[in-house]
Amino acid sequence: MAERDDLDSKLPPGLAEVTGKEFGANLSRERTDMLDTGVLIWLVDSYDTDRAKVQADPLYSRLKVKTEGRDIYLENEELVGAATSFITPLSLPFLLDRLVPQLTAAVDGNPATAVQRAAT
């Protein structure tokens, strides 16, 4: 199974301490600043509803990860979202084929580049 470090993705020290070895963690609104990472992948229940909610949040709206368009949203019930939770030798190539274009768009340095919803 691939670990975060295997894909050369590192969490900032503060966020790494909060998540530990877990897949994710809950943060209080006061710690929204910890989400200001190189790229942020949200695993949401409803793509349109939850994305709109996050994007409208006044604290999140101030973060560079949002203003520079470096956030990616994956829906739990879609194949790509599910593949992030159940990584196997068969699902990893599927996930990477769909996630790499999103990551490329998110980190291209141009906030005008839209990160498209992952193809299912």
C-alpha positions, 0 to 999 in steps of 0.5 A: 500500500502506498504511503504519503511519503511514497508519493513524495507528499509531505504534510506541514509539521503542525498538520502532521502532528494532528493527523499522525498515522491516520488518514485524516483528522478534525480541525477546529475553525481556529486552526484553518491555517493548517490547511494552507498547504501546497495542495489540499485534497478534500474528500466530500460527501456531495461535490457541489454542495460541500465544495460550495460550502468550503469555498464560501467559508470566510476563514478558508477564503483567506488561505493561499491554497484557496485563492491560488486554486490549489484545492481539489475536491473528490466525492466519496461516492464516486470511483475516484473518491472511493479509490483514495480510501481503498488503495490496492494494487489495482486501484492505485493506477486508476486513482493516479490516472485521474488524480495526476491531471488534477494535481497538475492543474492545482500546482501550475502556479496559475490561479486561473487554471480550473481544477476539473472534477475527476473523470469517473 
